[in-house]
Amino acid sequence: MHIHGYAWLGEKPAFDKEGDRRPEHPGFSYSELPPMQTAHWLLKPSPLIRGTWEEPKEAAEWLGNQLTEFAPRFALQSEQDTTRLAGLVASAVERLAWGGDVSHGHYLRDISRA
């Protein structure tokens, strides 16, 4: 088993165009927009893969680093709580270990600093 990690940073109006995020959309394969279903990331071009890991713990560590990096900019202060973030990472390890998908989304303040 191996695990791919993907990340997307963009504007809410683009994200809200659900039709563009479905495989039936003509530009789906070339768009960096996250798909409606997590498994459909595999239909996207491989350069969108941010990392590949053999072990769930390694993939969850990457997730934890992503969450830590962006947490200070999360729009909701409650989502910045370090205990909550650690729980998301622990949950990711468990879910990935049995072959499940993990997907998280957070609205940020000021995405122009990405």
Buried (B, 14 or more C-beta within 10 A) or exposed (E): EEBBBBBBEEEEEEBEEEEBBEEEBEEBEEBBBBBEEEEBBEEBEEEBBEBEBEBBEBBBBBBBEBBEEBBEBBEEEEBBEEEEBEEBBEBBBEBBEEEEEBEEEBEBEEEEEE
